[in-house]
């Protein structure tokens, strides 16, 4: 009796359907991911006249991206690994890359949702509008920034096996990014710390996002920030893949 092995495209479609369904059923977590950047966006309305609309939008999107990559992706992978879902998928005729690709595509959708939500609230509530080119450019850099957060989440979930420890670690990192990142961008932590924050994952992503909202003001500093984000992606991804285990044993 012949064994029929499904096509990779069919398998990936099934995985995507399952992962999107899981994400939809967990929409409360999605809403929590959106709440923080929107709160930052609305509460900083008074700063727009001082620091500019792109600064406020960029910080809000950056916070949302790291919320999705750290608390969303990393914790979801840790939970499924702990439940043995990855082990069951590995014995099925499913390419290993398809398992992770499906989850990353779901997170890509989350990146687009977060960015769009910030743009809509920014326009309707804060009155911040960008040029069509700026919107397109910002979506592109948001994907790059999202890749930084996802690769960082991958590194954490590769380094730590216990899902509860992963949850605590990602929350701690996220809180540090929010507190240190925002105050550092406002130059309130001293020159040395301000420079460190500027080239941190948070600072580099925020820089390329804010500059992409004003493409005509793109400088060598922004190009260097883009290069730094790509380096972060390579380091975090390589380390995360190297350390990652399909089970908790």
HELIX and SHEET records of a PDB file:
HELIX    1   1 UNK A    8  UNK A   25  1                                  18    
HELIX    2   2 UNK A   27  UNK A   43  1                                  17    
HELIX    3   3 UNK A   45  UNK A   47  5                                   3    
HELIX    4   4 UNK A   48  UNK A   51  1                                   4    
HELIX    5   5 UNK A   53  UNK A   66  1                                  14    
HELIX    6   6 UNK A   67  UNK A   74  3                                   8    
HELIX    7   7 UNK A   75  UNK A   82  1                                   8    
HELIX    8   8 UNK A   85  UNK A   90  1                                   6    
HELIX    9   9 UNK A   96  UNK A  124  1                                  29    
HELIX   10  10 UNK A  132  UNK A  159  1                                  28    
HELIX   11  11 UNK A  163  UNK A  185  1                                  23    
HELIX   12  12 UNK A  191  UNK A  198  1                                   8    
HELIX   13  13 UNK A  201  UNK A  212  1                                  12    
HELIX   14  14 UNK A  215  UNK A  217  5                                   3    
HELIX   15  15 UNK A  220  UNK A  243  1                                  24    
END                                                                             
